[in-house]
């Protein structure tokens, strides 16, 4: 779409696919994007090849001015930003900006966050709303300030969470909700028709910390529903993991799809029961019916297919 010179000049900050989709929406809307800031290329994959971000690839295709700073406080980088004469900065899925950067544009620096702030501040809001079994979430635009995800709220939209949603499906829903909201916010800010409202500080806010090896491990002393929620909140990436003890060998496996089965039993949590071509894992209040699993150095596969050629001994259990 042709640029609309009545719209504000924008510098966009972002790295992953979520950000790329938003940048494409801004360009298609007609905003003059005078610069794009993304992460430096990183080594990835088994071959450790240098890989560009989704945002970089889009910016190159559209011949947009591209910046990839290693240090956001570098005076040369900040000078380059000032010379772009942007009215607004738009930030989606990028690291925390220093004051010297977000204070540059006259109309402000806005962020699109994939939760209903002030709840779920942090790096992984989509994962954590699912892990915590929430029934709704949404997207928020806000003005960036010194703290993480704490600036004045601009606009919000709500999204219902379905019981079958995974990180992947909810991510895509929020993408389609968030990109238009970001464009609408940019336009309204330039028209001075929206004002920031300070966030209410909750006594016990729900947070969305970065995903780690520790907080993505399954705890077999949890309820069946909590285990299912954790699995779907981490599907497809990074995957909820646990240790499998079988045939005298302990290995690390990932579970991707599971259902809760309410059934009384006297088995210890984690004990594996193979019944009617199903892999049932005992929990404190029933069974986890595991439908899709990934063994070490193998691809994800349906449990029914796995059971055709893989056997569990009588002592098999998840640890």
HELIX and SHEET records of a PDB file:
HELIX    1   1 UNK A   17  UNK A   29  1                                  13    
HELIX    2   2 UNK A   54  UNK A   61  1                                   8    
HELIX    3   3 UNK A   75  UNK A   83  1                                   9    
HELIX    4   4 UNK A   99  UNK A  102  1                                   4    
HELIX    5   5 UNK A  125  UNK A  131  1                                   7    
HELIX    6   6 UNK A  167  UNK A  190  1                                  24    
HELIX    7   7 UNK A  224  UNK A  233  1                                  10    
HELIX    8   8 UNK A  303  UNK A  306  1                                   4    
SHEET    1   A 7 UNK A  66  UNK A  67  0                                        
SHEET    2   A 7 UNK A  33  UNK A  37  1                                        
SHEET    3   A 7 UNK A  10  UNK A  14  1                                        
SHEET    4   A 7 UNK A  88  UNK A  92  1                                        
SHEET    5   A 7 UNK A 109  UNK A 113  1                                        
SHEET    6   A 7 UNK A 136  UNK A 143 -1                                        
SHEET    7   A 7 UNK A 153  UNK A 160 -1                                        
SHEET    1   B 2 UNK A  42  UNK A  44  0                                        
SHEET    2   B 2 UNK A  49  UNK A  51 -1                                        
SHEET    1   C 6 UNK A 272  UNK A 275  0                                        
SHEET    2   C 6 UNK A 278  UNK A 283 -1                                        
SHEET    3   C 6 UNK A 286  UNK A 294 -1                                        
SHEET    4   C 6 UNK A 249  UNK A 261 -1                                        
SHEET    5   C 6 UNK A 240  UNK A 246 -1                                        
SHEET    6   C 6 UNK A 317  UNK A 318 -1                                        
SHEET    1   D 4 UNK A 272  UNK A 275  0                                        
SHEET    2   D 4 UNK A 278  UNK A 283 -1                                        
SHEET    3   D 4 UNK A 286  UNK A 294 -1                                        
SHEET    4   D 4 UNK A 301  UNK A 302 -1                                        
END                                                                             
